């Protein structure tokens, strides 16, 4: 058994090494090569969409999708207050205003009711985030968006393979965006993807991704574009990971079951909750202790680390950041400081998780003993 358990680490095997080596030997190491096309085609099929477009990372995928949809200065985009800051920042890149709203306490995803209350004449889009692997209530969000003529962009950076009412995330809005950072469900090192059924959106994003170069006149540019391309080397790694995603998803469910067996009996902690209509990807194991504040959380995490267990805090509310206005989001502010993520990578075994649970219980007693 290892002496230290990180929160996350990628599972890299012979297939990944073989595909990346093949890409290196081919000489196609930049943004052209067969693995780019394979990754896009296979990921679209996995999500159930007509199109998928690789990008350099998840943040550029969000920005590119927003620009391709015409989001601009003066517009508002509704986002959950509990999310990685890239969600809000990508909106700000366009000149639009991210409007932070509260979350549902069980799913940790955007509250449809809060999103509805935040709509103004300037609102152009809603961007639900499938946080920590649990999908947002897309049926409710899509109904609100339809009633108000809004675009829905799924931030699925953390939820590859999650489902809402039997449909995979990435196929539930106008488009979905994914991240393949090293700690995600599958990785390409860095990288992102846009998924959509909208051919015009796909073609617009594809053009803008490559400096908006004319498809018929090389080195001719009629608008400002971006260099948001993925490399063939990254795509080779992504293809190999995607071919193993069923294995990864099964193991993540096992890991969550082991955590529930080890910690679920405690009345002072809450683990991941699942809505009845959702299939959780369990990107991160979530553990909340009601009443924990930022100071006691830091001490708890320090005590865990002394026992060889890494952890990470829940995201701070985006509206607490100095560059954004404060938001009245009591659920977000209450939960944000009371939660941590425990190790959840797919190479963990049952005995590993049992050990982590025992150490977590001891760290809880050490930190919160009265």
Secondary structure by P-SEA (a helix, b strand, c coil): cccccccccccccaaaaaaaaaaaaacccccccaaaaaaaaaaaaaacccbbbbcccaaaaaaaaaaaacccccbbbbbbccccaaaaaaaaaacbbbbbbbbccccccccaaaaaaaccccccbbbbbcccccccaaaaaaaaaaacbbbbbbccccccccccccccccccccbbbbbbccccccccccccccccccaaaaaaaaaaacccccccccccccbbbbcccccaaaaaaaaaaaaaaaaaaaaaaaaaaaaaaacccccccccccccccccccccccccccccccaaaaaaaaaaaaaaccccccccccccccccccccccaaaaaaccccccccccccccaaaaaaaaaaaaaaaaacccc
